[in-house]
Amino acid sequence: MYSMADAEKDGMRVHGTVKWFDPTKGFGFVVSETGGPDILLHANVLRNFGQSSVADSAGIEVIVQETARGIQAVEVLRIEPPDGEEIIEGAPGSEITEAIDLSVPLEPARVKWFDKAKGFGFANIFGRDEDVFLHIEVLRRSGLADLQPGEAVSLRVVDGKRGRMATQVTSWEAALKGDE
């Protein structure tokens, strides 16, 4: 169990799991793997990391500080997809079970639309008119819960059975840095 009294002035690094995050409300909570009170994760802190949402049960590494309102994340360092995400054979998007080919470059893109209830949406790679299919399972596997129209992201794109499709979605900055 950690004590915030022992934390440095600039915060403490915590590994945990996203309990829940609601992009509409603009916040959620993280549970530390070492126990203790829930950690507030505000949408602005997530946006500074380059994402507008994060999947429930995703692994997360944050810098936290104690405030008058409790323990809050002040910086997101890393997000990992939820463990145990299973794709049912034959379900829509089940062809997305293959390992991500890291030789495929990350490309900067903008989300056209994404409907979480329908489980899919589309984006456009900058400088190209073609639509790139975004499946909810790819978002979950990438540690995301939702995307907003106009959101800047980075995509690894391959040719699928029905056209171009994303195999990974990351922050916009990842394509600029050539990361991941």
C-alpha positions, 0 to 999 in steps of 0.5 A: 500500500502506498502513502501519498505522504511519501510521494515526491512534490512532483508526484508519484508513479503508479501502475494500475487499471482503469476502473471506468472512464466516461468521455461524456462526463470527462473523467473516470477512475484508476485502481492502483495495483498496490491498493489504496483509494481510487485515483481520479483520471480527468479527461484533460490529463488523458488529452495531454497524453493524446487520447480522448478516451480509454477502455475500462480495465486497460492497464495504465501508468500515471503520475499522481498527486494528492489534492484537496479533492483526493488523489488525482492523476496529473500525467499519463505515461502509458496505456496498455489494452485490457487483458483477456479481450476475446474476439468470438470467431465469426463475429464482425471484426473477428478477422482482426485477431492477428498480431499487429504487424509493427513493420506497417508504419503509423500514419496520421489520420483524422476520425470521420465518425465513430459509433460506439453502439454500432461498434465501428466508424471511419477515419481518413489518412491525411492527404488521402480521400479513402475511408479507413475502417475502424472496428471497436475491437481494434480500439479496445486492443489499442486501449481506447473506448471511443473516438470523437469526430475530428479527433487526430490519431495515428493508424496502422492500416492494412488491406482487409477483405472489404477495403482499408482497415486499421489494425492499431489506433494510437495517439497522434504524436506516435506517428510524428515521433515514429513510435510504437 
